[in-house]
Amino acid sequence: MKPCTTTNNALYFSSISDIPENLWDALNCEKNLYFHRDFLLSIEENNAEITFTYIVLLDAKKNPVAFASLQLIDFYIDDIKNELEVLVRKIKLMGQKLHLFPKKKPLKILICGNTFVSGEHGVFIEKNQNKKATLKELAKAILHFVNSNPMLKKQVNFFLIKDFINESLSVTDALKDYNYSPFLVEPNMLLHVAENWQTFEDYLAALKTKFRVKAKKALQRSAVLKRADVTLENIEQLLPEMTALYKKVSSKADFNLGDFNLETYIRLKERLQDNYLLKVYFLDEKVVGFMSGIINKNSLDAHFVGIDYPLNKTHAIYQRMLYDYIKIAIQKRIKLLNFGRTASEIKSSIGAIPQDLTMYIRHKKSIKNRILKLFLQRIEPTPFHQKFPFKKVTENEKR
């Protein structure tokens, strides 16, 4: 799909490769790997079912001041499988009567953000810019992108801008002026790595007895597992087994905006090298799990995993992965470990705390958009029981 014509303050590109070098240099956004060409191009090249578009906003002097990543996806509402399923189906039936949702076709959603990663990875705004004003310009640029293309104008059902932390809402609520409605989604689960954790044993020592015993039992059950790095030399051999395990996990997810093509890992390893983590777990000679993640500045973000579920019950594969993420973070002196969404309770049991995330959505038609706003008021993230596994830190220990 060719991008639409430019406006006075917006340039549109259908591929990362089309964006001129001078624009990237002026934006200076690539210190954040989620806005690095190597990362974005790896996603784009290996997920052909998604239509990608990129927007560069300009100031009055034609200098680039912001960058946004857009993806056009097909979303099947029947794929939602969490405890909100009954409510969602009621909403779907009512929405179809009001022609809010198509009866047989998938929803066409234009997403501003990263389809495969949770967090603020869709919009980059240069420092010293008026973020609220820039975000409003982005909302107008997204609308122009759709309305200037007759096919898109007919196809696109929803606009979605994702995911914003609470500290950003004073800025992002400006999207309400453009008829977007906010709603909470599953939180990111974050673990702040203490400075005094020099080894994994230090982490274990910081746990209350109950949780330390639980951790050691999981490590004992998984001791027979062998972990190996996925490299450019062995990745093609391992990908079929990894893909099968990933599909087992994704099929159990509450919902997915899209299926990730694991061939993407080849390009990510080539381009990001040691900043992209990829490890497999063997039981005897069989691949029974894998973990992936990206080191971005001072954080380690867990990405997709694959798990052999029957063996997970006996060998604590997933728990071993979570503890291994912690080991890696400690070894690399990383300050923040982002476990992402899903499985919030088990992640809280190892010390992660929730970080609320808000998305903004609008329907392309005003009346249906008002109906959508009413629906969103009834949807909340899945509740979970937050665990507090760490001992209380005394003033002397803080010092």
C-alpha positions in Angstrom: 0.0 0.0 0.0 1.4 3.4 -1.0 1.5 6.0 1.7 -0.8 9.0 1.3 0.5 12.4 0.1 2.4 14.5 2.6 0.9 17.4 4.4 2.5 20.6 5.6 3.7 18.9 8.8 3.6 15.2 8.2 5.5 12.8 6.0 4.3 9.2 5.4 6.4 6.2 4.5 5.4 2.6 3.8 8.7 1.1 4.9 11.4 2.0 7.4 13.9 1.7 4.5 12.2 4.6 2.7 12.9 7.1 5.5 15.9 9.3 4.6 19.0 9.1 6.7 18.9 12.8 7.5 15.5 12.5 9.1 16.7 9.7 11.4 19.8 11.7 12.3 17.7 14.8 13.1 15.2 12.7 15.2 18.0 11.1 17.3 15.6 8.5 18.5 17.6 5.3 18.0 19.1 5.2 21.5 15.8 3.6 22.3 16.0 0.3 20.5 12.3 0.2 19.9 12.7 3.2 17.6 15.8 1.8 16.0 15.7 1.0 12.3 17.2 -2.4 12.9 14.4 -3.4 15.3 11.5 -1.9 13.3 12.8 -3.3 10.0 13.1 -6.8 11.4 9.4 -6.7 12.5 8.3 -5.2 9.2 10.2 -7.7 6.9 8.9 -10.8 8.6 5.2 -10.1 9.3 3.7 -9.7 5.8 0.1 -10.0 7.0 0.4 -6.6 8.6 0.5 -3.4 6.6 3.1 -1.0 8.1 3.2 2.8 7.8 5.4 5.4 9.5 4.7 9.0 10.1 7.3 11.7 10.7 5.9 15.0 12.0 7.6 18.3 11.1 7.7 21.7 12.8 7.2 25.0 11.0 10.8 25.0 9.8 10.4 21.5 8.3 12.5 19.9 11.0 11.4 16.4 12.2 10.0 16.5 15.7 8.2 13.2 16.1 8.0 9.7 14.7 5.1 7.2 14.9 4.7 3.6 13.8 1.3 2.4 12.4 0.1 -1.1 11.7 -3.1 -2.1 10.0 -4.3 -5.5 11.3 -7.3 -7.8 11.1 -8.7 -8.5 14.5 -11.1 -11.3 15.3 -13.3 -10.5 18.3 -14.1 -14.2 18.7 -10.5 -14.8 19.7 -11.0 -13.1 23.1 -11.0 -16.0 25.6 -10.7 -14.6 29.1 -13.3 -14.2 31.8 -14.7 -11.2 29.9 -15.7 -13.5 27.1 -19.4 -13.5 28.0 -19.5 -9.8 28.3 -17.6 -9.4 25.0 -20.0 -11.7 23.2 -23.0 -9.7 24.6 -21.3 -6.5 23.4 -20.6 -8.2 20.0 -24.2 -9.2 19.5 -25.5 -5.8 20.5 -22.8 -4.1 18.5 -23.7 -6.1 15.4 -27.4 -5.1 15.8 -26.2 -1.5 15.8 -23.7 -2.2 13.0 -20.8 -1.4 15.2 -19.0 -4.7 14.4 -19.2 -6.5 11.0 -20.9 -9.9 11.3 -18.5 -12.1 9.4 -15.5 -10.0 8.5 -12.7 -9.3 11.0 -12.3 -5.8 12.4 -9.8 -3.7 10.6 -7.8 -1.8 13.3 -5.2 0.8 12.6 -2.8 0.7 15.5 -0.3 3.3 16.5 2.1 1.5 18.7 3.9 -1.9 18.5 1.6 -4.8 17.9 3.9 -7.3 19.5 5.3 -5.4 22.5 3.5 -3.7 25.4 4.6 -0.2 26.5 5.2 3.2 25.0 6.9 2.1 21.8 4.7 3.6 19.1 5.3 7.4 19.4 8.6 9.2 19.8 8.6 12.9 20.5 11.7 15.0 20.6 12.7 16.7 23.8 11.6 20.3 24.3 8.6 19.8 22.2 5.1 20.5 23.4 4.0 16.8 23.8 0.3 17.5 24.1 0.3 19.7 20.9 2.5 17.1 19.1 0.1 14.3 20.0 -2.8 16.3 18.7 -1.0 16.8 15.4 -0.3 13.0 15.3 -4.1 12.3 15.8 -4.8 14.6 12.8 -2.1 13.0 10.7 -3.5 9.5 11.4 -7.0 10.6 10.4 -5.6 12.2 7.2 -3.8 9.0 6.4 -7.1 7.0 6.4 -9.4 9.7 4.9 -7.0 10.4 2.0 -7.1 6.8 0.9 -10.6 5.6 -0.4 -9.8 2.0 0.3 -8.6 2.6 3.9 -11.5 5.0 4.5 -13.9 2.2 3.7 -12.1 -0.6 5.4 -10.8 0.8 8.7 -13.2 0.3 11.6 -11.2 1.5 14.6 -8.2 3.6 15.5 -6.1 2.4 18.5 -3.2 4.2 20.1 -1.3 2.1 22.7 0.1 1.8 25.5 0.6 4.6 28.0 1.7 4.6 31.6 -0.2 6.7 34.2 2.5 9.4 34.2 1.8 10.1 30.6 -2.0 10.4 30.9 -1.9 14.2 31.5 -0.5 14.4 28.0 -2.2 11.6 26.2 -5.7 12.6 27.5 -5.4 15.3 24.8 -6.6 12.4 22.5 -10.0 12.8 24.0 -10.3 16.0 22.0 -10.2 13.8 18.9 -12.9 11.5 20.1 -10.6 8.8 21.5 -11.8 6.9 24.6 -9.3 5.6 27.1 -9.5 2.2 28.7 -7.2 0.1 30.9 -5.6 -3.1 29.7 -3.6 -5.8 31.5 -0.6 -4.2 33.3 3.0 -4.6 32.6 4.7 -6.5 35.5 7.9 -4.8 36.5 10.7 -6.0 38.8 13.1 -3.3 40.1 16.5 -4.9 40.5 18.0 -3.9 43.8 21.5 -2.4 43.7 22.7 -4.8 46.5 21.8 -7.9 44.4 25.3 -8.9 43.2 24.2 -12.5 42.6 21.1 -14.5 42.2 21.7 -15.7 45.8 21.3 -12.1 47.0 17.8 -12.0 45.3 16.8 -15.3 47.0 18.0 -13.9 50.3 15.8 -10.9 49.9 12.7 -13.1 49.7 10.5 -14.1 52.6 10.9 -17.7 53.7 7.8 -19.0 52.0 8.7 -17.5 48.6 12.3 -18.6 48.9 11.3 -22.1 49.6 9.0 -22.0 46.6 11.8 -20.7 44.4 14.2 -23.4 45.4 11.6 -26.1 44.8 11.1 -24.7 41.2 14.8 -24.6 40.6 15.2 -28.2 41.9 12.3 -29.4 39.6 13.9 -27.7 36.6 17.5 -28.6 37.4 17.4 -31.4 34.8 16.7 -28.8 32.1 19.7 -27.6 30.0 19.7 -24.0 28.7 21.5 -23.0 25.5 21.8 -19.8 23.6 20.1 -19.5 20.2 22.7 -18.3 17.7 22.7 -17.5 14.0 24.4 -20.9 13.5 21.6 -23.0 15.2 18.5 -20.8 14.9 17.1 -22.3 11.7 17.4 -25.8 13.1 15.5 -24.8 16.3 12.8 -22.6 14.8 10.3 -25.3 13.9 10.2 -26.6 17.5 10.2 -23.0 18.9 7.3 -22.0 16.7 5.2 -25.0 17.8 5.8 -24.1 21.5 5.0 -20.4 20.8 1.7 -21.4 19.2 0.8 -23.4 22.3 1.3 -20.2 24.5 -0.4 -17.8 22.1 -3.4 -20.1 21.8 -4.0 -19.7 25.5 -3.6 -15.9 25.6 -6.7 -13.8 26.5 -6.3 -12.2 23.1 -3.6 -11.4 20.6 -3.5 -8.4 18.2 -1.5 -10.6 15.9 0.6 -13.7 15.6 4.3 -13.1 15.7 6.4 -14.8 13.0 9.4 -16.3 14.8 11.4 -16.0 11.6 11.8 -12.4 12.9 14.3 -13.7 15.4 16.8 -14.3 12.7 16.9 -10.7 11.7 16.8 -9.5 15.3 19.8 -11.6 16.2 21.7 -10.5 13.1 21.0 -6.8 13.7 20.8 -6.4 17.5 23.2 -9.2 18.4 23.8 -9.4 22.2 21.1 -6.8 22.9 18.5 -9.4 21.8 18.3 -12.5 24.1 17.2 -15.8 22.8 17.6 -19.1 24.8 16.1 -22.6 24.5 15.5 -25.2 27.2 16.2 -28.9 26.6 14.9 -32.0 28.4 17.2 -34.7 27.2 17.4 -33.8 23.4 13.9 -32.3 23.2 13.2 -28.5 23.1 10.7 -27.9 25.8 10.8 -24.1 26.1 12.4 -20.9 24.9 12.6 -17.3 26.2 13.4 -14.1 24.4 14.0 -10.5 25.4 15.6 -7.2 24.5 18.1 -5.1 26.5 17.0 -1.5 26.0 19.0 1.1 27.9 18.8 0.1 31.6 16.0 -2.3 31.2 15.5 -6.0 30.2 12.1 -6.5 28.5 10.9 -10.1 28.3 9.3 -10.9 25.0 7.7 -14.1 23.8 8.2 -17.5 25.4 7.3 -21.0 24.4 6.4 -23.7 26.8 5.7 -27.5 26.7 2.7 -27.3 29.0 2.4 -31.0 30.1 6.1 -30.9 31.0 5.8 -27.5 32.6 3.7 -29.1 35.4 6.5 -31.5 36.3 9.6 -29.5 35.5 8.6 -25.9 36.3 9.8 -24.6 32.9 8.1 -21.3 33.1 9.2 -20.5 36.6 12.7 -21.4 35.7 12.5 -18.9 32.8 11.3 -16.2 35.1 14.2 -16.8 37.5 16.6 -16.9 34.6 15.4 -13.5 33.5 16.3 -12.3 37.0 19.7 -13.9 36.9 20.5 -12.2 33.6 19.3 -8.8 34.8 21.6 -9.1 37.9 24.6 -10.3 35.9 24.2 -7.4 33.4 23.6 -4.8 36.2 20.2 -3.9 34.7 18.0 -1.7 36.8 14.5 -2.7 35.6 13.1 -6.0 34.4 9.8 -5.8 32.5 8.0 -9.1 32.3 5.2 -7.8 30.1 1.6 -8.6 30.4 -0.1 -12.0 31.2 0.4 -14.4 34.1 0.4 -11.4 36.5 -0.1 -13.5 39.7 2.9 -15.8 39.2 5.0 -12.8 38.2 4.0 -10.9 41.4 5.1 -14.0 43.4 8.7 -13.5 42.3 8.6 -9.7 43.1 7.1 -8.0 40.1 4.6 -5.1 40.6 1.9 -4.0 38.1 2.3 -0.9 36.0 -1.0 0.3 34.6 -1.3 0.7 30.9 -4.0 2.8 29.0 -5.0 2.5 25.4 -7.1 5.0 23.4 -9.6 3.9 20.8 -12.2 5.5 18.5 -14.6 4.2 15.9 -14.5 6.0 12.6 -18.2 7.0 12.8 -19.3 9.4 15.5 -22.5 7.7 16.6 -20.9 4.3 16.8 -18.0 5.9 18.6 -20.3 7.1 21.3 -21.8 3.6 21.7 -18.2 2.3 21.9 -17.4 4.7 24.7 -20.3 3.2 26.8 -19.0 -0.3 26.2 -15.5 0.6 27.4 -16.8 1.8 30.7 -17.7 -1.9 31.5 -14.4 -3.4 30.5 -11.6 -3.7 33.1 -8.4 -5.6 33.3 -8.4 -9.1 34.7 -8.1 -8.8 38.5 -5.4 -10.8 40.2 -4.1 -11.4 43.7 -0.9 -9.3 44.2 1.8 -11.1 46.1 4.5 -9.4 48.3 7.4 -11.8 48.4 10.2 -9.5 49.7 11.2 -9.0 53.3 10.8 -5.5 54.7 14.0 -3.5 54.3 15.3 -1.9 57.4 16.8 1.6 57.4 20.2 0.1 58.0 19.9 -2.1 55.0 18.8 0.9 52.9 22.0 2.6 53.9 
